[in-house]
Amino acid sequence: MSDRVLGAVCVLASAAMAWAAQDYAAAISYEPVGPRAFPLLLACGLGLSGLWLVLRPSAGAEAFRGVPWGPTALCAAAVLAYALLFQWLGFPLATALMAVPVGMSFGGSWKQSLTGGAALGLVLYLLFDKLLGVVLPAGPLATLLGGN
């Protein structure tokens, strides 16, 4: 894939992100920024980076030689599945399941990846939901974790 094609895909993705974030609004307006600021900031950064890739002078095709496309595609698919299953499975389980293919693509065994993902999902859920007050879906583990 050339830099220019990747840049065009990034520009399109940033436009989709910005369009989707327009409807984000807090139920109670107690914060001046609101929930739409972070996705819009990410969309802006992604769009500017994509434009830079489209408009900059070409560096040649050697930049992507040797890229491990299989593990990269596996990580991208895992993140997409994570986004689709997040609300239904809840944060701890979705995070644990996403960590398996991502960890294995970085050289870990499935046991290491699952153990690390389960620990990461549980610790981050408890940190954000219980300690910091950021509401995360608990999914099927809601009764066990006392969450939503």
C-alpha distance (Angstrom), angle and dihedral (degrees) to the residues before:
residue distance angle dihedral
M1 . . .
S2 3.77 . .
D3 3.77 123.2 .
R4 3.77 90.8 -113.7
V5 3.82 93.4 55.3
L6 3.79 90.6 47.8
G7 3.80 89.5 48.8
A8 3.80 91.8 51.1
V9 3.82 90.6 49.7
C10 3.82 89.4 50.4
V11 3.81 91.5 50.8
L12 3.82 90.8 50.3
A13 3.81 91.6 46.7
S14 3.80 91.2 49.6
A15 3.80 90.8 51.1
A16 3.81 89.8 51.1
M17 3.82 90.7 48.2
A18 3.80 92.2 49.9
W19 3.81 91.5 47.6
A20 3.81 92.1 49.4
A21 3.81 92.8 47.3
Q22 3.80 93.7 55.9
D23 3.81 91.0 83.0
Y24 3.80 95.1 50.6
A25 3.79 110.3 114.5
A26 3.77 134.5 155.1
A27 3.79 117.5 -112.9
I28 3.79 88.5 -133.8
S29 3.78 116.7 33.0
Y30 3.79 100.8 -140.1
E31 3.80 97.2 126.5
P32 3.80 121.1 69.3
V33 3.81 94.2 -143.7
G34 3.80 103.3 41.8
P35 3.81 130.6 -166.5
R36 3.81 96.7 -63.5
A37 3.82 95.6 67.2
F38 3.82 98.2 76.2
P39 3.83 97.3 49.0
L40 3.81 90.1 45.3
L41 3.80 90.5 50.3
L42 3.81 90.6 50.4
A43 3.82 90.9 46.8
C44 3.80 90.1 51.2
G45 3.80 92.4 50.4
L46 3.80 92.3 45.9
G47 3.81 91.8 47.3
L48 3.81 93.7 49.1
S49 3.80 91.2 47.0
G50 3.80 90.2 49.2
L51 3.80 91.5 49.7
W52 3.79 89.9 50.6
L53 3.80 90.1 53.2
V54 3.81 91.2 49.1
L55 3.81 96.4 46.1
R56 3.82 104.5 35.3
P57 3.80 122.0 97.8
S58 3.79 112.7 -88.0
A59 3.79 116.9 -98.2
G60 3.79 95.6 -166.4
A61 3.77 133.5 -103.5
E62 3.81 95.0 -77.8
A63 3.79 91.2 87.2
F64 3.82 92.3 79.7
R65 3.78 98.2 38.0
G66 3.80 110.2 120.2
V67 3.81 95.6 19.2
P68 3.82 109.2 147.0
W69 3.81 96.5 -124.2
G70 3.82 95.4 178.1
P71 3.81 96.6 58.6
T72 3.80 90.4 38.8
A73 3.82 91.3 54.7
L74 3.81 90.2 45.2
C75 3.82 91.0 54.2
A76 3.80 91.4 47.7
A77 3.82 91.3 49.7
A78 3.81 90.7 48.3
V79 3.81 91.7 52.3
L80 3.82 90.7 48.3
A81 3.81 91.0 50.4
Y82 3.82 88.5 47.0
A83 3.80 90.6 55.4
L84 3.80 91.8 48.5
L85 3.82 96.0 45.9
F86 3.82 99.2 36.8
Q87 3.81 98.3 95.3
W88 3.80 95.3 38.7
L89 3.82 99.4 44.9
G90 3.79 96.5 29.9
F91 3.78 128.7 -128.0
P92 3.83 100.6 -70.9
L93 3.81 97.3 49.2
A94 3.81 96.0 38.5
T95 3.80 90.5 49.9
A96 3.80 92.4 48.9
L97 3.81 91.9 49.7
M98 3.81 93.4 46.0
A99 3.79 91.1 51.2
V100 3.81 93.2 60.7
P101 3.83 99.3 68.2
V102 3.80 92.7 32.8
G103 3.80 92.7 50.5
M104 3.79 92.3 45.1
S105 3.80 91.5 50.8
F106 3.81 87.3 56.9
G107 3.80 91.5 52.2
G108 3.80 103.6 -91.5
S109 3.78 124.5 132.2
W110 3.78 119.3 -111.1
K111 3.82 90.2 -108.5
Q112 3.80 92.5 52.3
S113 3.79 91.6 45.2
L114 3.80 94.3 48.2
T115 3.81 93.2 45.2
G116 3.79 92.3 47.5
G117 3.80 92.1 45.2
A118 3.80 93.0 49.0
A119 3.79 91.3 49.3
L120 3.80 91.7 45.3
G121 3.81 92.9 48.5
L122 3.79 94.2 47.4
V123 3.81 97.1 43.3
L124 3.81 94.0 45.2
Y125 3.81 91.4 45.9
L126 3.79 91.7 52.4
L127 3.80 91.9 43.9
F128 3.79 96.4 49.6
D129 3.80 101.9 31.7
K130 3.77 101.3 37.3
L131 3.79 105.8 24.9
L132 3.82 103.5 31.1
G133 3.80 97.9 29.3
V134 3.83 95.5 -125.4
V135 3.79 104.8 146.7
L136 3.80 112.2 -128.4
P137 3.80 125.8 175.1
A138 3.79 112.8 -104.1
G139 3.82 95.0 -166.5
P140 3.81 116.3 -169.0
L141 3.82 89.9 -8.6
A142 3.83 92.5 63.2
T143 3.81 95.0 108.1
L144 3.79 91.7 47.1
L145 3.81 95.1 45.8
G146 3.79 97.0 33.8
G147 3.79 92.1 -124.8
N148 3.78 139.3 128.8
